Amino acid sequence: MSWEKSVRRVTPYVPGEQPKDKNIIKLNTNECPYPPAPKVRELISGLRYEDMRLYPDPEASSLIKALSGYYNVPEDQIFVGVGSDDVLSMAYLTFFNSDNPILFPDITYSFYDVWAELYKVPYKKIPLRDDFTIDFTEYYGDKQPNGGIIIANPNAPVGIYEPVSKIEDVVAHNPDSVCIIDEAYIDFGGESALPLIKKYDNVLIVQTFSKSRAMAGMRIGYAFGSKKLIKYMQDAKFSFNSYTMNRPSLELGIAAIEDDVYFKETCNKIIATRERVKKELSALGFTFPDSKANFIFAKHDKLTGEELFLALKNAGIYVRHWNADRIYDYLRITIGTDEEMDKLISFLQKYL
């Protein structure tokens, strides 16, 4: 058919499987195993259904004000979107328009090259070291002329956190490029690079409510940057879709921010479970990088990743596996509740 010649063809991002059976132990999409904050539950019953006929605030002013107060960042330096995926996609559209390739690791969030293909942005994958750490010198602008940089920290799916000093080193060596730091997992064990926005006008820090705030279903993401960066993103957003954040998400997002005690308790529970499970997996012969996220990226020397993935799935335990170079034998295991992780360990003990 002649019209197909003009179709923009891309290989889409493939998310983790969403099983319909509620009895499945779901450890494959890095969702929080605990419910949203109690204040979110309280507010849900009070949402005015008649207001659903009205458009939401296109500027998301109330949510931005709440984020501003919590993070002590001026409101005009905050951008919000429908999950961090929406924020990152808009950042690609806004900032990555050079003939030079953007740079990101060869093992990282697999949406990065999908957006590059979709927006026709040239890109280059920089190999991680053998231990899955990032060689930041490979991102220096004088060594690798580029049209932008995106780095996840902690990096997914490996879970390794890099200190802010190394992030700043990359930003400082790329004054002519926008550097995006994807901090989807920062609340599980690391220092945010947020202070860098006060020192550099070319760095964008992206975070999300989907992981540590247990609100993946509400789709709330946000970014911090210089006033100029945020203004450019807002202009692109309002040229694309003005009403991206729905009314319930705006209101429930504020409630989640206000319940800070619950937020920190939940993060600490996940961290404690993660550290316990690391020891138990090590005792079973698994090896893995030292994760600072809400997942563990593990392999077993005596079994392939595919075999373990299928065995776990048959037992009703879903984890993530990629049929990809360098990581074929690894499984990404989301940290669930203590009960869920006990069942995982119990199955592995019997299977091995």
VMD Tcl script that draws the C-alpha trace (Angstrom):
set ca {
  {0.00 0.00 0.00}
  {1.41 3.38 -1.01}
  {0.45 5.20 2.21}
  {2.72 2.87 4.22}
  {5.76 4.45 2.62}
  {5.17 7.52 4.80}
  {4.60 5.68 8.07}
  {7.07 6.41 10.85}
  {8.22 2.94 11.81}
  {9.71 2.28 15.23}
  {10.32 -0.77 17.41}
  {8.27 0.04 20.52}
  {9.32 -0.23 24.13}
  {8.11 -3.48 25.69}
  {7.09 -3.12 29.34}
  {7.04 -5.93 31.86}
  {4.11 -8.32 31.58}
  {0.98 -7.33 33.50}
  {-0.65 -10.61 34.58}
  {-4.43 -10.74 34.99}
  {-4.22 -13.33 37.78}
  {-4.11 -11.48 41.11}
  {-2.43 -14.47 42.78}
  {0.76 -13.95 40.77}
  {3.74 -12.66 42.73}
  {4.62 -9.71 40.52}
  {8.28 -8.77 40.76}
  {8.83 -7.65 37.16}
  {7.92 -3.96 36.83}
  {9.53 -2.26 39.85}
  {6.24 -1.12 41.30}
  {6.02 -0.36 45.00}
  {4.67 -3.38 46.93}
  {2.83 -1.15 49.38}
  {-0.25 1.03 48.81}
  {-0.11 4.81 48.38}
  {-0.05 7.05 51.44}
  {-3.08 7.04 53.78}
  {-3.76 10.69 52.88}
  {-4.22 9.57 49.27}
  {-6.84 7.02 50.36}
  {-8.64 9.63 52.46}
  {-8.76 12.11 49.59}
  {-10.06 9.60 47.01}
  {-13.45 9.34 48.70}
  {-13.76 13.13 48.64}
  {-13.04 13.67 44.94}
  {-15.90 15.53 43.27}
  {-17.11 13.40 40.37}
  {-18.95 16.37 38.84}
  {-15.61 18.14 38.39}
  {-14.52 15.43 35.96}
  {-16.44 17.30 33.22}
  {-13.96 20.18 33.51}
  {-10.50 20.36 31.98}
  {-7.67 20.13 34.52}
  {-5.33 23.04 35.18}
  {-2.96 22.92 32.18}
  {-0.13 24.40 34.25}
  {-0.61 21.92 37.12}
  {-0.08 24.89 39.43}
  {-1.18 23.26 42.69}
  {1.05 20.19 42.22}
  {4.01 22.33 41.20}
  {3.48 24.49 44.29}
  {3.52 21.38 46.50}
  {6.68 20.08 44.82}
  {8.27 23.50 45.20}
  {7.63 23.53 48.94}
  {8.82 19.97 49.47}
  {12.06 20.22 47.46}
  {12.71 23.93 48.10}
  {12.92 24.68 44.38}
  {11.26 27.74 42.76}
  {8.03 26.93 40.94}
  {9.37 28.22 37.62}
  {12.10 25.57 37.79}
  {9.69 22.60 37.90}
  {8.00 20.72 35.06}
  {5.37 17.99 35.52}
  {4.11 15.33 33.14}
  {2.21 12.07 32.86}
  {4.84 9.91 34.50}
  {8.56 10.40 34.06}
  {8.27 8.73 30.65}
  {6.20 11.69 29.45}
  {8.68 14.12 31.01}
  {11.64 12.39 29.37}
  {9.88 12.17 26.00}
  {9.15 15.90 26.11}
  {12.78 16.58 27.05}
  {13.94 14.60 24.00}
  {11.56 16.56 21.79}
  {12.70 19.87 23.26}
  {16.46 19.54 23.66}
  {17.79 16.79 21.42}
  {17.78 18.46 18.02}
  {21.47 18.42 17.09}
  {23.15 16.57 14.24}
  {25.52 15.14 16.85}
  {24.41 11.94 18.61}
  {23.05 11.93 22.12}
  {24.93 9.61 24.49}
  {23.67 7.02 26.98}
  {24.90 3.66 28.33}
  {24.51 0.46 26.33}
  {22.79 -1.17 29.32}
  {20.17 1.17 30.72}
  {16.47 1.99 30.54}
  {15.41 0.56 27.19}
  {13.08 3.44 26.36}
  {16.02 5.76 25.65}
  {16.76 4.43 22.18}
  {13.02 4.07 21.42}
  {12.51 7.82 21.88}
  {15.61 8.51 19.82}
  {14.23 6.40 16.98}
  {10.77 7.96 17.29}
  {12.03 11.54 17.15}
  {14.80 10.69 14.67}
  {17.52 11.74 17.09}
  {20.99 10.31 16.34}
  {22.39 8.41 19.31}
  {25.40 6.46 20.49}
  {25.48 3.84 23.22}
  {28.55 3.99 25.46}
  {29.45 0.52 26.83}
  {29.38 0.07 30.58}
  {32.51 -1.38 32.13}
  {32.57 -5.13 32.78}
  {31.33 -4.49 36.33}
  {28.39 -2.47 34.90}
  {29.68 0.87 36.18}
  {29.77 3.94 33.94}
  {33.03 5.26 32.51}
  {32.19 8.95 32.78}
  {35.27 10.08 30.86}
  {33.63 8.60 27.75}
  {30.93 11.29 28.05}
  {33.24 14.31 28.00}
  {32.18 16.73 25.29}
  {35.75 17.27 24.01}
  {36.16 13.51 23.62}
  {32.65 12.68 22.39}
  {30.97 15.64 20.62}
  {27.30 15.13 21.36}
  {23.83 16.58 21.11}
  {22.94 15.71 24.68}
  {23.40 13.12 27.43}
  {20.97 11.00 29.43}
  {22.06 8.92 32.41}
  {19.87 6.98 34.85}
  {21.13 7.11 38.43}
  {20.72 4.56 39.96}
  {21.02 2.93 36.57}
  {18.35 0.47 35.46}
  {18.35 -2.47 35.18}
  {21.69 -2.91 36.99}
  {20.81 -0.79 40.06}
  {24.21 0.84 40.52}
  {24.27 4.33 42.04}
  {27.00 6.79 41.07}
  {27.97 9.67 43.40}
  {26.88 13.20 42.53}
  {30.51 14.23 42.05}
  {30.72 11.97 38.99}
  {27.44 13.31 37.63}
  {28.69 16.86 38.06}
  {31.90 15.95 36.28}
  {29.91 14.99 33.17}
  {27.75 18.12 33.33}
  {30.81 20.35 33.72}
  {32.48 18.70 30.70}
  {29.42 19.31 28.49}
  {28.55 23.00 28.77}
  {27.09 22.99 25.25}
  {24.75 20.01 25.80}
  {21.71 19.38 27.96}
  {22.43 16.60 30.46}
  {19.40 14.67 31.72}
  {19.72 12.70 34.97}
  {16.93 10.16 35.34}
  {16.45 9.61 39.08}
  {13.45 7.26 39.07}
  {15.04 5.16 41.85}
  {16.94 7.80 43.81}
  {14.80 7.47 46.96}
  {16.02 3.91 47.59}
  {19.60 4.73 48.40}
  {21.44 7.69 46.98}
  {21.93 11.44 47.03}
  {20.01 13.35 44.39}
  {21.87 15.55 41.92}
  {19.17 18.19 42.44}
  {21.63 20.79 43.90}
  {23.36 20.91 40.51}
  {20.50 22.96 39.03}
  {21.70 25.90 41.13}
  {25.16 25.71 39.57}
  {24.49 24.67 35.96}
  {21.83 25.81 33.51}
  {22.15 22.71 31.30}
  {21.16 19.91 33.70}
  {17.66 18.43 34.05}
  {16.81 16.17 37.02}
  {13.84 13.85 36.41}
  {11.94 11.94 39.12}
  {8.65 10.08 39.46}
  {5.80 9.13 41.81}
  {5.65 5.64 40.28}
  {8.26 3.91 42.42}
  {8.87 5.26 45.92}
  {5.50 7.03 46.22}
  {3.52 3.95 45.12}
  {1.49 5.81 42.49}
  {2.44 4.18 39.19}
  {-1.25 4.02 38.31}
  {-1.69 7.79 38.55}
  {1.16 8.64 36.14}
  {2.96 11.56 37.76}
  {6.48 12.59 36.79}
  {8.41 15.80 37.27}
  {11.67 17.52 36.44}
  {13.87 20.23 37.93}
  {16.11 22.52 35.94}
  {17.07 26.10 35.27}
  {14.27 28.56 34.61}
  {15.30 28.68 30.95}
  {15.26 24.87 30.52}
  {11.81 24.56 32.09}
  {10.41 27.40 29.96}
  {11.57 25.64 26.79}
  {9.91 22.41 27.93}
  {6.67 24.20 28.80}
  {6.58 25.80 25.36}
  {7.00 22.40 23.73}
  {4.37 20.82 25.99}
  {1.74 23.48 25.26}
  {2.44 23.04 21.55}
  {1.88 19.30 21.92}
  {-0.91 18.79 24.46}
  {-1.95 21.39 27.03}
  {-4.05 19.13 29.28}
  {-1.72 16.27 30.07}
  {-2.19 15.87 33.83}
  {-5.69 14.76 34.87}
  {-7.55 16.26 37.83}
  {-7.37 13.23 40.18}
  {-3.62 12.90 39.62}
  {-3.08 16.54 40.52}
  {-5.02 16.28 43.78}
  {-3.80 12.85 44.84}
  {-0.22 13.77 44.01}
  {-0.37 16.64 46.48}
  {-1.73 14.30 49.16}
  {1.18 11.92 48.58}
  {3.68 14.75 49.01}
  {2.07 15.86 52.24}
  {2.30 12.39 53.82}
  {6.08 12.48 54.19}
  {6.28 10.17 57.21}
  {4.60 7.35 55.31}
  {6.78 7.98 52.24}
  {10.00 7.63 54.23}
  {8.75 4.60 56.18}
  {7.87 2.82 52.94}
  {11.25 3.55 51.37}
  {13.03 2.29 54.49}
  {11.00 -0.94 54.48}
  {11.90 -1.62 50.86}
  {15.58 -0.88 51.52}
  {15.63 -3.23 54.53}
  {13.99 -6.03 52.52}
  {16.42 -5.48 49.65}
  {19.46 -5.79 51.89}
  {18.11 -8.96 53.50}
  {17.34 -10.55 50.14}
  {20.84 -9.70 48.87}
  {22.31 -11.87 51.62}
  {19.90 -14.72 50.92}
  {20.55 -14.65 47.17}
  {24.30 -14.62 47.78}
  {23.96 -17.68 49.99}
  {22.22 -19.44 47.08}
  {25.10 -18.71 44.71}
  {23.72 -15.63 42.95}
  {25.94 -12.69 42.04}
  {24.77 -9.13 41.37}
  {25.89 -5.51 41.39}
  {25.29 -3.64 44.65}
  {21.82 -2.29 43.95}
  {20.64 1.01 45.42}
  {17.25 0.75 43.72}
  {14.08 -1.22 44.48}
  {15.30 -4.24 42.54}
  {18.26 -6.63 42.31}
  {19.95 -7.58 39.02}
  {21.13 -11.12 39.63}
  {22.52 -14.16 37.85}
  {23.45 -17.72 38.82}
  {26.56 -19.29 37.32}
  {25.01 -22.76 37.03}
  {21.73 -21.79 35.34}
  {20.82 -19.55 32.44}
  {18.66 -16.51 33.00}
  {16.02 -17.90 30.66}
  {15.74 -21.18 32.56}
  {15.30 -19.42 35.89}
  {12.87 -16.91 34.39}
  {10.64 -19.67 33.00}
  {10.86 -21.77 36.16}
  {9.81 -18.82 38.29}
  {7.00 -17.92 35.91}
  {5.65 -21.46 36.00}
  {5.64 -21.17 39.78}
  {3.60 -17.96 39.60}
  {6.50 -15.59 40.29}
  {7.12 -12.98 37.58}
  {10.55 -11.36 37.24}
  {12.14 -9.56 34.26}
  {14.49 -11.13 31.74}
  {16.03 -9.68 28.57}
  {17.29 -11.73 25.66}
  {20.07 -9.20 25.10}
  {23.84 -9.12 24.79}
  {25.82 -9.00 28.04}
  {22.76 -9.44 30.27}
  {21.17 -12.64 28.92}
  {21.80 -14.58 32.13}
  {20.55 -11.86 34.47}
  {17.15 -11.45 36.08}
  {15.86 -8.15 37.39}
  {13.95 -8.92 40.57}
  {11.73 -6.20 42.00}
  {11.69 -5.95 45.79}
  {8.22 -6.97 46.97}
  {6.82 -7.40 50.45}
  {8.72 -9.57 52.91}
  {6.14 -12.33 52.38}
  {6.57 -12.20 48.60}
  {10.35 -12.27 48.84}
  {10.21 -15.21 51.28}
  {8.22 -17.16 48.68}
  {10.77 -16.27 46.01}
  {13.69 -17.44 48.16}
  {11.84 -20.60 49.20}
  {11.20 -21.53 45.56}
  {14.82 -20.86 44.58}
  {16.11 -22.97 47.46}
  {14.03 -25.94 46.29}
  {14.73 -25.43 42.60}
  {18.47 -25.09 43.00}
}
mol new
graphics top color blue
foreach p $ca { graphics top sphere $p radius 0.5 }
foreach p [lrange $ca 0 end-1] q [lrange $ca 1 end] { graphics top cylinder $p $q radius 0.2 }
display resetview
